[in-house]
């Protein structure tokens, strides 16, 4: 592996070989980054889900202007959103859940009208 050294005064770049220790450190950092991919993907999904929940918090208020039927629809929608991460234990499953068409997440619960 190579690395580029830049002289701070001249800006001249020089390519040099990494030492075995530097290669091991670089590989460890790459492995650590790759190992965290599932957690990062789940956190991204959760952030989107949490934003969707916040936008409909008003439907859970006792004085929300909704019929009992509509309240039940919203409660079901919100429960489905909360459960959206269940069983998502691979990057592929998360990517499937996050699939979007025309800016709409097609594998997320559908918001009531």
Residue pairs with C-beta under 8 A, 6 or more apart in sequence:
1 17
1 18
1 22
1 23
1 26
2 15
2 16
2 17
2 18
3 15
3 16
3 18
3 22
4 13
4 14
4 15
4 16
5 13
5 14
5 15
5 16
6 12
6 13
6 14
7 13
7 14
18 26
37 91
38 89
38 90
38 91
38 94
41 91
41 94
41 95
41 98
42 85
42 88
42 94
44 98
45 84
45 85
45 88
45 94
45 97
45 98
46 85
48 98
48 105
49 81
49 82
49 84
49 85
49 108
52 81
52 108
52 111
53 78
53 81
53 82
56 74
56 77
56 78
56 111
58 64
59 66
59 70
59 71
59 74
59 75
59 78
60 74
60 75
60 78
64 71
66 74
70 112
73 112
74 112
77 109
77 110
77 111
77 112
80 109
81 108
81 109
84 97
84 108
84 109
87 93
88 94
88 97
96 107
97 105
97 107
97 108
98 105
98 107
99 105
99 106
99 107
100 106
